[in-house]
Structures are given as C-alpha cells and as structure tokens.
C-alpha cells in the first residue's frame, strides 16, 4: 500500500499550459457589476458570480457572500482544485509544464476522458505514455469483434519518476482528436505504508436522491459520487512509528492512496482522506492494520 503525498500547485510551479484562462473577464476594481455577472480572480484562479450586484472596489476574494459566490476554479486550474468531477476541458490535448520545488516520484490522473497520457522529464531522459483504451472486456474472439473501442480508463498512475526539484515535468493528455478532459492531477512523493493484503474493498458513496412517494412513484435526481476504498495491509512493527508520522502529516491533506503499481487495474486507487486510523502493534514483528479512504467528489 502506498500514498502520493501531494505538492501544492502554485503560479510559480505551473510554467505553461495550452488551456486558456479566459472563463470570464478579470475582476476590475473600478467596475461595478450587475446581478449574475461573472468575473475571474487571477489571484486564486477562481470564477465568482455576483448575487446582488457588486459596487466598484468590492473584491470577490474578500469573501463577502452577500456580494459574490464562488462558482468554480478556472478551466486551467480545475486540475488542481481537489474536485474530480469538475473537469478541465480542451480541444485535442491538455498540456501542463510544471517545475516542482520538491521531489516528485509519482503522478496520478483522475477523472480522465482521453485516449492517452504522456509524461516527459527531458532533463532526466524520462518519457512514458500510458494508453487509456480499456480492453478488459476482450476475453475471446466474440468479445473482440463486438467490443466498444471507444471505452477508456478514467485513471492513470505514473510512479518511479526522476522528478527532482527544478526538473521540468511536461504532461500531455489526449492524442489530438476530440476533446480531452481531466478532473484532477496529483503530483508528489510516493511513500510506502505497507503491503496490501487480500480483501481490499472498493465501492462508492452516492449522493443522488432516490425518493418514493406514498403511491410508490419514484423520483430520481442524479448527483455526484465519491469512491471509497478499504485497504488491509501489513507492515513491520518496527516501522509503525514511521507510518504513523506519515499519516499524521496527511490527516488534513487529500492524497492518492493505491494498493500497488501492479494492481491499479482493479480500481483500488482513490483520491481522498482517511477519518481515523490505528495500528495494533504485534510482538511477533509484523503488525496488521486497515485504512479506509473516503474519496472526494
């Protein structure tokens, strides 16, 4: 079992992107705005909407909810806004060039809609492309000829990167056709917590509304959902303090937890947080624990 302890994306780290940041006019301190007007704050890369009209000088970043409400991150920065289902969209490809200020050995992509993902670190000679075409339904000749070739994986995981501080990381999502989309990109150092055991469980928490009236009529309102994964794992008892320190540091930081690089196709990768944890210590030298991760929407 491993976790990507994420770095915080800033303007200084994001060197370039082909995704335009033009969701709305930039907020102007000398302009008054009517009810419903949207503006973009380049300070936080968020879009705000006026709810009552906002007089000149009323900065949406101040947080006065009687004047402005936040709508979303800008299209370019949705990849780093901690929301998977609110995706970045761009025709053809999505590209980011990032210069990290700390070690990056793993990158996770979630909420993907694209044919492939490519990661390059030119200074270290690293260049890897992952095809997202999902052919898991192909199990015989009949399924080969009836398979829907337009099915794609929604997640991709790169580990073992030589992403040293200062090395440019170039990300390309999509093959140049259609519209490329990604919900979240998480970069950081991969930290091992232990060895994942048999019995890891995957599922979702659905926020849709399902109600029946007194006559049995069903009302359905589809809403978002969040992944939930339970990881049973083992670790040397002597390593328990280190693992405790790692998890304590990440207690309020959404991170990417995964069972292991060789079993990512099982869906046991989740971007979220744990609520509590405990590691029963064993005098036999090996301790067994379970970590349940609640994913973000």
Secondary structure, 3 states (H helix, E strand, C coil): CEEEEECCCCCCCEEEECCCCCCCCECCCCCCECCCCEEEECCCCEEEEECCCECCCCCHHHCCCCCEEEEEECHHHHHHCCCCCCCEEEECCEEEEEECCCCEEEEEEECCECCEEEEEEHHHCEEEEEECECCCCCCCHHHHHHCCCCCECCCEEEEEEEECCCCEEEEEECCCCCEEEECEEEEEEEEECCEECCCCEEEEEECCEEEECCCCCEEEECCCEEEEEEEEEEEEHHHHHHHHHHHHHCCCCCEEEECCHHHHHHCCEEEEEECCCCEECCCCCEEEEEEEEEECC
